[in-house]
Amino acid sequence: MRTYDTLRTEVLGLFDVLARTAEEVRAAETERRVAAARERLRDSRLTVVVCGEFKRGKSSLLGALLEDPGLFPVDTTYATRLVTSVRYGDPERITVLLDGEDGTQEETPERRTISRAEIADYATEGGNPHNVRRARLVEIETPNPRLASGVTVLDTPGVGGVYHEHTAVTAALLPSADALLFVADATQPLTESELVFLRRAADAAEVTDDVDGIVFVLTKTDVPTESDAIRENTVAKLTEVTGRPAAELRLVAVSNLAKLRHLETGGERHLELSNFPALEALLWQALERRRAQLILGGALADLDGAALALLRPVETEFDALARRTEDELARLTGELEQQKARLAGLGKGEAAWRAELRRQFTALARALRSEGQTGIDRVWNTFQTDYLFRDMFLAAPEHLVTQLSSDAGAVVSGVHTLAQRRSAQILREFSTAQGLDLAEQKVGPLPDPPVPPLKVTGRLGDERAPGGGMRAVRETSFGTTTGAGVGFAIGSIAPGAGNLIGLAVGALIGAGIGLAGAVRANRHSDRQQQRHSLQTELAPLRGTQQRHIEDAVAAMTDDLIAAVMAELDSRIRQEHESVTAALSRINDAKAATRAQAAERTTRLRGRRAPLLDVRRKAESLAAEAAELGRAEQEPGGGAGSSGDAGVPVGETDPGGDDGGWADA
């Protein structure tokens, strides 16, 4: 089976063929759509979110995984205090995004270029205590070959630590992650805060049907300890919080130290002890499947649709030259004229399909609001039945408020992911019903490709309701500086979310942080009295969260219906362009003499051949993409065996002195 990268390269080459053809025949809309689809495929990215409690070895793990140990700062305190985004770029460029001087988010945030040596001055607690530098996000573009195919890695702050917004940012990224690496410590049982976070991650995966996207990594397997019991306890807890059998857990035990030793010395024994080959195989195979499912299917549909649009005029002229009778040509012309008139009607601003599409999106908005309500109900049910009985929250009630706010932020992020998927389904079904789906090559059971962004298809000025959800989200997002900052970070990096979801999540976080100070002082020696007091004080927060989610849903549907209508208008223009060209070819065929007809037929064969070849290859590639998307990992990735190939529990690194390395 060929890899995703191989298939992607071939598809990009086929787009080049179509781009040249569209330019030659002056098919402007098809040329534009081909260029946009090619760029989407070229720039397509999948995101791996790396998370876990502080001091579990996340930064060391990433340095070892990307084979660039100097990239991620390792500290002796809370090493990572900001989200750090890493993607491919050549030459290397590192920037930090900063809030305004007064501590609030500016309309245009400051973007400062820094060196590698300066990353720790912004991204770590040791270098930037209490975030005195106003930093919100570090973005790294580096020519790392492991990222060249479009993988973006997000190194997140530790969950469950002393900084409230750490957990909030990480939680909000969960629903939009293509893969989640949860890093735990092989020498310690899972903590209460880790279990709370994992339960939320599992819930987010269930909502978005990505239950196979969580990979659990146990670090520090090189540290001598009696950890067989710890591992068994970890597996049991993971089974409980995820609801998945132990054999289905994607769990790998690794030694960051051994992998870093391997990078230093080249010793194969160190690589074997690290067990990183098992982790890499598990992670990259999962990403291969995701990329085939989410990226190649849409690209191949775009490719086939463009090929058909360019092929129609050629085939029409062939047909006209072959028939040569007035009646046959008149019938063919009449059919095309009818189709042209139908497309002209569809292109009108008052066309009935627009009202029908709005109706469908109104129904989608109701479903999303219901999903949001269900999510908030689930959050507050967990509050009543779980959080109120956890010592970690009763001892620090301000953490409870942050937890509820983070949970609500994850709800809105999950709703956004669902909105994107369901709008893609609406686009496919609506296109087929209106006869606007040119592509015939379908990639088996793979998901519908995402709706192209408005920057590709253009914005219809009258599709966004005046005073709609986007404005409401903007106005409510800046209730507190911290909420604004959280929204800023999320909006900058959440895959596919953009500023809208960042603002919405920022509003939810900000709404809760305002209460944190009040509940911090409200402590009772009597637990029952404290629970009752917290229930009373936090009751208004539930209604506030629901209102913010309703505002966010309104904004989502505004954006999505505008994007879907713009895409449909583009498809109408492309098909109208193709039909108009076909009618012109009939007139050319009518005017051709017999000798000219023979010459034109020969020329048409030369133009048709590469288009037919593109369609044949697209069909073959579609089958390969479907197979790659369905491919399962090799046996041995479950909890019962993946750690067995790595450093045996309690075995130390054979290199002796640890040379100063430490998992951090």
ZIFEN-V307821 format. One record per residue. N is the residue number from 1. OMEGA is omega in radians with two decimals (999 if undefined). BURIAL is I if it has 16 or more other C-alpha atoms within 10 Angstrom, else O. Layout:
BEGIN
{{N | OMEGA | BURIAL} {N | OMEGA | BURIAL}}
END
This chain:
BEGIN
{{1 | 3.13 | O} {2 | -3.10 | O} {3 | 3.08 | O} {4 | -3.10 | I} {5 | 3.12 | O} {6 | 3.13 | O} {7 | -3.13 | I} {8 | 3.13 | I} {9 | -3.14 | O} {10 | 3.12 | O} {11 | 3.10 | I} {12 | 3.09 | I} {13 | 3.11 | O} {14 | 3.05 | I} {15 | 3.11 | I} {16 | 3.11 | O} {17 | -3.12 | O} {18 | 3.14 | I} {19 | 3.13 | I} {20 | -3.13 | O} {21 | -3.14 | I} {22 | 3.12 | I} {23 | -3.12 | O} {24 | -3.08 | O} {25 | 3.10 | O} {26 | 3.05 | O} {27 | -2.93 | I} {28 | -3.10 | O} {29 | 3.09 | I} {30 | 3.11 | I} {31 | 3.14 | I} {32 | 3.14 | I} {33 | 3.10 | I} {34 | -3.14 | I} {35 | -3.13 | I} {36 | -3.14 | I} {37 | 3.12 | I} {38 | 3.13 | I} {39 | 3.11 | O} {40 | 3.13 | I} {41 | -3.12 | I} {42 | -3.07 | I} {43 | -3.05 | O} {44 | -3.09 | O} {45 | 2.93 | I} {46 | -3.01 | I} {47 | 3.05 | I} {48 | 3.10 | I} {49 | 3.13 | I} {50 | -3.05 | I} {51 | -3.14 | I} {52 | 3.13 | I} {53 | -3.12 | I} {54 | 3.11 | I} {55 | 3.07 | I} {56 | 3.09 | I} {57 | -3.09 | I} {58 | -3.07 | I} {59 | 3.08 | I} {60 | 3.12 | I} {61 | -3.12 | I} {62 | 3.09 | I} {63 | 3.12 | I} {64 | -3.11 | I} {65 | 3.13 | I} {66 | -3.14 | O} {67 | 3.11 | I} {68 | -2.97 | O} {69 | -3.12 | I} {70 | -3.02 | O} {71 | -3.04 | I} {72 | -3.13 | I} {73 | 3.08 | I} {74 | -3.02 | I} {75 | 3.12 | I} {76 | 3.08 | O} {77 | 3.09 | O} {78 | -2.94 | I} {79 | -3.04 | I} {80 | 3.11 | I} {81 | 3.12 | I} {82 | 2.94 | I} {83 | 3.06 | I} {84 | -3.13 | I} {85 | -3.12 | I} {86 | 3.07 | I} {87 | -3.08 | I} {88 | 3.04 | I} {89 | -3.13 | I} {90 | 0.16 | O} {91 | -3.13 | O} {92 | 3.11 | O} {93 | -3.12 | I} {94 | 3.13 | I} {95 | 3.05 | I} {96 | 3.10 | I} {97 | -3.02 | I} {98 | 2.98 | I} {99 | 3.08 | I} {100 | -3.10 | O} {101 | -3.10 | O} {102 | 3.10 | O} {103 | 3.11 | O} {104 | 3.13 | I} {105 | 3.10 | I} {106 | 3.06 | O} {107 | 3.06 | O} {108 | -3.07 | O} {109 | 3.11 | O} {110 | 3.10 | I} {111 | -3.04 | I} {112 | 3.09 | O} {113 | -3.13 | O} {114 | 3.09 | I} {115 | 3.06 | O} {116 | -3.09 | I} {117 | -3.10 | O} {118 | -3.10 | O} {119 | -3.11 | I} {120 | -3.14 | I} {121 | 3.14 | I} {122 | -2.94 | I} {123 | -3.11 | I} {124 | 3.12 | I} {125 | 3.12 | I} {126 | -3.12 | I} {127 | -3.06 | I} {128 | -3.07 | I} {129 | 3.13 | O} {130 | 3.09 | O} {131 | 3.13 | I} {132 | -3.12 | O} {133 | 3.07 | I} {134 | -3.08 | I} {135 | 3.11 | I} {136 | -3.04 | I} {137 | 2.99 | I} {138 | 3.14 | I} {139 | -3.12 | I} {140 | 2.95 | I} {141 | -3.04 | I} {142 | -3.10 | I} {143 | 3.12 | O} {144 | -3.08 | I} {145 | 3.13 | O} {146 | 3.11 | O} {147 | -2.97 | I} {148 | -3.08 | I} {149 | 3.04 | I} {150 | 3.09 | I} {151 | 3.02 | I} {152 | -3.13 | I} {153 | 3.09 | I} {154 | 3.04 | I} {155 | -3.00 | I} {156 | 3.04 | I} {157 | -3.14 | I} {158 | 3.09 | I} {159 | 3.08 | I} {160 | -3.14 | I} {161 | -3.05 | O} {162 | -3.11 | O} {163 | -2.98 | I} {164 | -3.01 | I} {165 | 3.08 | I} {166 | -3.12 | I} {167 | -3.10 | I} {168 | -3.14 | I} {169 | -3.10 | I} {170 | -3.12 | I} {171 | -3.10 | I} {172 | -3.14 | I} {173 | -2.99 | I} {174 | -3.03 | I} {175 | -3.08 | I} {176 | 3.12 | I} {177 | 3.05 | I} {178 | 3.02 | I} {179 | -3.14 | I} {180 | 3.02 | I} {181 | 3.09 | I} {182 | -3.02 | I} {183 | 3.09 | I} {184 | -3.02 | I} {185 | -3.11 | I} {186 | -3.09 | I} {187 | -3.08 | I} {188 | 3.03 | I} {189 | 3.07 | I} {190 | -3.13 | I} {191 | 3.12 | O} {192 | -3.13 | O} {193 | 3.09 | I} {194 | -3.14 | I} {195 | 3.08 | I} {196 | -3.13 | I} {197 | -3.11 | I} {198 | 3.10 | I} {199 | 3.09 | I} {200 | 3.13 | I} {201 | 3.12 | I} {202 | 3.10 | I} {203 | 3.13 | I} {204 | 3.13 | I} {205 | 3.11 | I} {206 | -3.10 | O} {207 | -3.06 | I} {208 | 3.09 | I} {209 | 3.13 | O} {210 | -3.03 | I} {211 | 3.13 | I} {212 | -3.05 | I} {213 | -3.12 | I} {214 | 3.08 | I} {215 | 3.14 | I} {216 | -3.10 | I} {217 | 3.04 | I} {218 | 3.12 | I} {219 | 3.07 | I} {220 | 3.09 | I} {221 | 3.10 | I} {222 | -3.11 | I} {223 | 3.14 | I} {224 | 3.12 | O} {225 | 3.03 | I} {226 | -2.95 | O} {227 | 3.04 | I} {228 | -3.13 | O} {229 | 3.11 | O} {230 | -3.14 | I} {231 | 3.13 | I} {232 | 3.11 | O} {233 | 3.12 | O} {234 | 3.13 | I} {235 | -3.14 | I} {236 | 3.14 | O} {237 | 3.11 | I} {238 | 3.10 | I} {239 | -3.12 | I} {240 | -3.02 | O} {241 | -3.13 | I} {242 | -3.08 | I} {243 | -3.12 | O} {244 | 3.10 | O} {245 | -3.11 | O} {246 | -3.10 | I} {247 | -3.12 | O} {248 | 3.12 | O} {249 | 3.04 | I} {250 | -3.01 | I} {251 | -3.13 | I} {252 | 3.06 | I} {253 | -3.06 | I} {254 | 2.99 | I} {255 | 3.05 | I} {256 | -3.11 | I} {257 | -3.11 | I} {258 | 3.12 | I} {259 | 3.10 | I} {260 | 3.04 | I} {261 | 3.12 | I} {262 | 3.13 | I} {263 | 3.12 | I} {264 | -2.95 | O} {265 | -3.04 | O} {266 | -3.10 | O} {267 | -3.13 | O} {268 | 3.12 | O} {269 | 3.10 | O} {270 | 3.14 | I} {271 | 3.13 | I} {272 | -3.13 | I} {273 | -3.10 | I} {274 | -3.06 | I} {275 | 3.11 | I} {276 | 3.06 | I} {277 | 3.11 | I} {278 | 3.12 | I} {279 | -3.11 | I} {280 | 3.13 | O} {281 | -3.12 | O} {282 | -3.08 | I} {283 | -3.06 | I} {284 | 3.07 | O} {285 | 3.11 | I} {286 | 3.13 | I} {287 | 3.06 | I} {288 | 3.14 | I} {289 | -3.11 | I} {290 | -3.12 | I} {291 | 3.09 | I} {292 | -3.10 | I} {293 | -2.95 | I} {294 | -2.99 | I} {295 | -3.04 | I} {296 | -3.11 | I} {297 | 3.13 | I} {298 | -3.14 | I} {299 | -3.13 | I} {300 | 3.06 | I} {301 | 3.08 | I} {302 | -3.13 | I} {303 | -3.09 | I} {304 | 3.12 | I} {305 | 3.12 | I} {306 | 3.12 | I} {307 | 3.12 | I} {308 | 3.12 | I} {309 | 3.13 | I} {310 | -3.10 | I} {311 | -3.07 | I} {312 | 3.13 | I} {313 | 3.14 | I} {314 | -3.13 | I} {315 | 3.12 | I} {316 | 3.13 | I} {317 | 3.04 | I} {318 | -3.11 | I} {319 | -3.12 | I} {320 | 3.14 | I} {321 | -3.12 | I} {322 | -3.06 | O} {323 | 3.03 | O} {324 | 3.06 | O} {325 | -3.08 | O} {326 | -3.11 | O} {327 | -3.12 | O} {328 | 3.13 | O} {329 | 3.12 | I} {330 | 3.13 | O} {331 | 3.13 | O} {332 | 3.11 | I} {333 | 3.14 | I} {334 | 3.13 | O} {335 | -3.13 | O} {336 | 3.11 | I} {337 | 3.10 | I} {338 | -3.14 | O} {339 | 3.12 | I} {340 | 3.12 | I} {341 | 3.11 | O} {342 | 3.14 | O} {343 | 3.09 | I} {344 | 3.10 | O} {345 | 3.12 | O} {346 | -3.09 | I} {347 | -3.13 | I} {348 | -3.11 | O} {349 | -3.11 | O} {350 | -3.11 | O} {351 | -3.04 | O} {352 | -3.08 | O} {353 | 3.14 | I} {354 | 3.10 | I} {355 | 3.12 | O} {356 | 3.13 | O} {357 | 3.07 | I} {358 | 3.12 | I} {359 | -3.14 | O} {360 | 3.13 | I} {361 | 3.01 | I} {362 | 3.09 | I} {363 | 3.11 | O} {364 | 3.13 | I} {365 | 3.10 | I} {366 | -3.14 | O} {367 | 3.14 | O} {368 | 3.07 | I} {369 | 3.10 | I} {370 | 3.11 | O} {371 | 3.09 | I} {372 | 3.10 | I} {373 | 3.11 | I} {374 | 3.13 | O} {375 | 3.11 | I} {376 | 3.08 | I} {377 | -3.13 | O} {378 | 3.11 | I} {379 | -3.06 | I} {380 | 2.98 | I} {381 | 3.07 | O} {382 | 3.07 | O} {383 | -3.07 | I} {384 | -2.99 | O} {385 | -3.04 | O} {386 | -2.99 | O} {387 | -3.11 | I} {388 | -3.10 | I} {389 | 3.11 | O} {390 | -3.14 | O} {391 | -3.10 | O} {392 | -3.14 | O} {393 | 3.12 | I} {394 | 3.11 | I} {395 | -3.13 | O} {396 | -3.06 | I} {397 | 3.12 | I} {398 | 3.07 | I} {399 | 3.09 | I} {400 | 3.12 | I} {401 | 3.11 | I} {402 | 3.13 | I} {403 | 3.13 | I} {404 | 3.12 | I} {405 | 3.10 | I} {406 | 3.11 | I} {407 | 3.13 | I} {408 | 3.08 | I} {409 | 3.09 | I} {410 | 3.10 | I} {411 | -3.09 | I} {412 | 3.07 | I} {413 | 3.09 | I} {414 | 3.10 | I} {415 | 3.12 | I} {416 | 3.11 | I} {417 | 3.08 | I} {418 | -3.14 | I} {419 | 3.12 | I} {420 | -3.10 | I} {421 | -3.10 | I} {422 | 3.07 | I} {423 | 3.06 | I} {424 | 3.09 | I} {425 | 3.09 | I} {426 | -3.14 | I} {427 | -3.13 | I} {428 | -3.08 | I} {429 | -3.13 | O} {430 | 3.11 | I} {431 | 3.13 | I} {432 | -3.12 | O} {433 | -3.12 | O} {434 | -3.14 | O} {435 | -3.10 | O} {436 | -3.12 | I} {437 | -3.09 | I} {438 | -3.04 | I} {439 | 3.08 | I} {440 | -3.11 | O} {441 | 3.12 | I} {442 | -3.05 | I} {443 | 3.02 | I} {444 | -3.06 | O} {445 | -3.07 | O} {446 | -3.08 | I} {447 | 3.05 | I} {448 | 3.09 | I} {449 | -3.10 | I} {450 | 3.08 | I} {451 | 3.12 | I} {452 | -3.12 | I} {453 | -3.10 | I} {454 | -3.13 | I} {455 | 3.10 | O} {456 | -3.00 | I} {457 | -3.11 | I} {458 | -3.06 | I} {459 | 3.01 | I} {460 | -3.00 | O} {461 | -3.02 | O} {462 | -3.04 | O} {463 | -3.13 | I} {464 | -3.12 | I} {465 | -3.14 | O} {466 | 3.13 | O} {467 | -3.05 | O} {468 | -2.96 | I} {469 | -3.10 | I} {470 | -3.13 | I} {471 | -3.13 | I} {472 | 3.12 | I} {473 | 3.14 | I} {474 | -3.05 | I} {475 | -3.08 | O} {476 | -3.02 | I} {477 | -2.97 | I} {478 | 3.13 | I} {479 | 3.07 | I} {480 | 3.13 | I} {481 | -3.10 | I} {482 | 3.11 | I} {483 | 3.11 | I} {484 | -3.12 | I} {485 | 3.10 | I} {486 | 3.11 | I} {487 | 3.11 | I} {488 | -3.10 | I} {489 | -3.10 | I} {490 | -3.13 | I} {491 | -3.12 | I} {492 | -2.97 | I} {493 | -3.08 | I} {494 | -3.07 | I} {495 | 3.07 | I} {496 | -3.06 | I} {497 | -3.12 | I} {498 | -3.05 | O} {499 | -3.08 | I} {500 | -3.10 | I} {501 | 3.05 | I} {502 | 3.12 | I} {503 | -3.12 | I} {504 | 3.13 | I} {505 | 3.08 | I} {506 | 3.10 | I} {507 | -3.12 | I} {508 | 3.13 | I} {509 | -3.13 | I} {510 | -3.14 | I} {511 | -3.12 | I} {512 | -3.07 | I} {513 | 3.09 | I} {514 | 3.14 | I} {515 | -3.00 | I} {516 | -3.12 | I} {517 | -3.11 | O} {518 | -3.09 | O} {519 | -3.13 | I} {520 | -3.10 | I} {521 | -3.04 | O} {522 | -3.13 | O} {523 | -3.13 | I} {524 | 3.06 | O} {525 | 3.12 | O} {526 | -3.06 | O} {527 | -3.12 | O} {528 | 3.11 | O} {529 | 3.13 | O} {530 | 3.12 | I} {531 | -3.14 | I} {532 | 3.14 | O} {533 | 3.14 | O} {534 | 3.10 | I} {535 | -3.12 | O} {536 | -3.07 | O} {537 | -3.04 | O} {538 | -3.12 | I} {539 | -3.14 | O} {540 | -3.11 | O} {541 | -3.13 | I} {542 | 3.13 | I} {543 | 3.11 | O} {544 | 3.13 | O} {545 | -3.13 | I} {546 | 3.13 | I} {547 | 3.13 | O} {548 | 3.14 | I} {549 | 3.09 | I} {550 | 3.07 | I} {551 | -3.12 | I} {552 | 3.12 | I} {553 | 3.11 | I} {554 | 3.13 | I} {555 | 3.12 | I} {556 | -3.07 | I} {557 | 3.03 | I} {558 | -3.11 | I} {559 | -3.04 | I} {560 | 3.13 | I} {561 | 3.07 | I} {562 | -3.14 | I} {563 | 3.14 | I} {564 | 3.12 | I} {565 | 3.10 | I} {566 | 3.11 | I} {567 | 3.12 | I} {568 | 3.07 | I} {569 | 3.11 | I} {570 | 3.11 | I} {571 | 3.09 | I} {572 | 3.14 | I} {573 | 3.14 | I} {574 | -3.12 | I} {575 | 3.08 | I} {576 | 3.11 | I} {577 | -3.12 | I} {578 | 3.14 | I} {579 | 3.12 | I} {580 | 3.10 | I} {581 | 3.12 | I} {582 | 3.10 | I} {583 | 3.10 | I} {584 | 3.13 | O} {585 | 3.09 | I} {586 | 3.12 | I} {587 | 3.08 | O} {588 | -3.13 | O} {589 | 3.12 | I} {590 | -3.06 | I} {591 | -3.05 | O} {592 | 3.00 | O} {593 | -3.14 | O} {594 | 3.14 | O} {595 | 3.10 | O} {596 | 3.13 | O} {597 | 3.13 | I} {598 | 3.13 | O} {599 | -3.14 | O} {600 | 3.12 | I} {601 | 3.11 | I} {602 | -3.14 | O} {603 | 3.13 | O} {604 | 3.10 | O} {605 | 3.13 | O} {606 | 3.13 | O} {607 | -3.10 | O} {608 | -3.02 | I} {609 | -3.12 | O} {610 | 3.12 | I} {611 | 3.07 | I} {612 | 3.12 | O} {613 | 3.09 | O} {614 | -3.11 | I} {615 | 3.11 | I} {616 | -3.14 | O} {617 | 3.10 | I} {618 | 3.11 | I} {619 | 3.12 | I} {620 | 3.13 | O} {621 | 3.11 | I} {622 | 3.12 | I} {623 | 3.13 | I} {624 | 3.13 | I} {625 | 3.13 | I} {626 | 3.13 | I} {627 | 3.13 | I} {628 | 3.13 | I} {629 | -3.14 | I} {630 | -3.00 | I} {631 | 3.12 | O} {632 | 3.09 | O} {633 | 3.11 | O} {634 | 3.10 | O} {635 | 3.11 | O} {636 | -3.12 | I} {637 | -3.08 | I} {638 | -3.05 | I} {639 | -3.05 | I} {640 | -3.01 | I} {641 | -2.98 | I} {642 | -3.14 | I} {643 | -3.04 | I} {644 | -3.10 | O} {645 | -3.04 | I} {646 | -3.13 | I} {647 | 3.10 | I} {648 | -3.10 | I} {649 | 3.10 | I} {650 | -3.13 | I} {651 | -3.14 | O} {652 | 3.13 | I} {653 | -3.06 | I} {654 | -3.10 | O} {655 | 3.14 | O} {656 | -3.12 | O} {657 | -3.05 | O} {658 | 3.00 | O} {659 | 3.10 | O} {660 | 3.14 | O} {661 | 3.02 | O} {662 | 3.03 | O} {663 | -3.11 | I} {664 | 999 | I}}
END
